[in-house]
């Protein structure tokens, strides 16, 4: 068990997710897009004047890899709250927000196998890079600008979730 409160300088935590909520999240997250999600995403793409044949959400695949145990432990402590360590801020996504953010920001299109888990408050996402198998249950942590996601501009900031949370540098200074 990780003592999360000792990692952060300041935290406004949300009620932690229950074991059942975490189990549901882990099971539901990688499922194919529902008809409602497809329709909403297609409408959003058309509003952006993007060709739904080229950017076809029916072809999007969400990563189906295990989330880091450290992150699942974190969710049981804080499911969607805000934390700060030094100049590094985290607006964490709650278990019920993940798919919405993945689709709204078109992560399966722009950064296949990347899963956003927090924003910094200045328009930068923290993401798990799930392109490779986890090492000791952990994935590299990248940062990428919201609305301009891509591996070409993303920066590696940590080799694990805990390491990312323990950093103190404002991530905007790293881009």
N, C-alpha and C positions, 0 to 999 in steps of 0.2 A: 504494500500500500504506500502510495506516495503522499507526502505531506505537502499538498499543493499550496496551502496558504503561506508556507515558508518560502516558496519559490518566488512569489510575486510581492512587489512592494505595496501594491494596492489592488483590491478586488471588489467588484460589485457582482457578487455571484447570483446566478439564477438557481432555482431549485434543481438539484441534481436529478438526472434521469434514473428511473427505477430499473431493476434488472430486466423486467418485462419490456420497458420502453427501449432499452439498449438492444435486447434480443430482436425486437421488431425492426428497429433501425437497421441492424446488421443484415437481417433477412430481406427487408423491403428495398433497401437502397439500390442494389444492383439490378433489380428487375427491369425488364424492357419498359419503355414509355407506355403509359396507358393511353387509351383513345382520347381522353380529356387532355392529357399532357401534350399529345401530338397535335391536337386541334389548337390548343393555346399557343404552342410553340410556332406552328405554321402561321397563325395570325400575327404573332410578334415579328416573325421574319418578313412577312408581307408589309407590315408597317415600316420596317427598316428598308424596304425596297430590295430585299435579297431574294434571289431566285430559289424557290423551295425545291426545285429539281437538283440544283447544285448543292445547296445547304439543306439536305433532306434529313430531318430529325428522325424519320423512321429507320434510318441506318445507324443512328447513334447508339453506342454501347457504353453503358456505365461500368466502371471498373468492378470486377467481382473478385476482389482480393480482401484478405482479412485486414481490418483496421488494427493499428498498433494497440497492444494491450494497455500501454500507458495512456493512450487517448481515450480508450473505453473507460479506464479508471477515472480519468479526468471528467468525462461526461457524467459519471455517477456523483461527482462533487459539484460540477458547474455545467449546466446544460443551457448555454446561450448567454452567459454573462459577459462582463467586461473586466479585463485585467491589465495591469501595467507592471513592467519590470524596467527600471531605469527610464530610458526614452522610448522603449518598445511598448506599443499598445496593441491589445487584442480585443476585438469585438467578435466573440466566438459565435458560430452558428449553432443553433439548437438542432437536435436530432430531426425535428420536423421541418427544418429549413433547408436541409442539404440538397434535396432533389430540386427544389424551387430555384435555388441559386445556381446549381449545375446547369439547369436548362435556360434560365433567364440570361445567364452570361455565356451560354453556348460553349461550355467547357468541353463537351464531347467533340465538338467541331474544331475548336482552336487549340485545345491542349488535351488530346485524348490520353486517358489514364491519369489525369491530374484531378485531385479532389480538393476543392477549397474547404477550409475549416474555420477561417476567421478573416476579418478585414481589420486594417490598422486605424481606421477613422479618417484616412486621407486618400482612400481609393486604391489601396494596394491589398491584394489577397495573399494570404498564407495558404499554400497548397501542399498536399502529400503528392509526391511524384511516384506513382505506382506503375511506372513502365517496366521496372525490374522487380524481381522477387524481393521481399523484405529481408533485411539483415538483422538478425536477432529480434525479429518482429517489428522492426522500424523501417520507415521509408525516408529518403531525403526530403527536406523541407525547402521548397522554393517560394519566392515571392514574385508576383506578377501584377501589373497594373490592370485594374478593372476596366473593361472596355477595350483593352489592347493586349489580351492574353496571348501568350505564345512562348514556346520553349526557347525561341531565338533571343528573346529579351528577358526571360526569367533569370533570376539569380539564386544560386544555392546559398542558404543561410545557416543550415544545420543538417546534421546526419540523423537527427531524431526529433520527436515531438518535444521531449523534455529539454533537449538542448536549445530548441527554438524558443521555448518559454523562458529559458534562463538567460538568453541574450539581453543586452541592455541598449544596444544601438538602435536608433530610429531607423526603421527599414527603408524609409524614403531616401536616406543618405546613402543607401547601398545600391540604389538603382541608377 
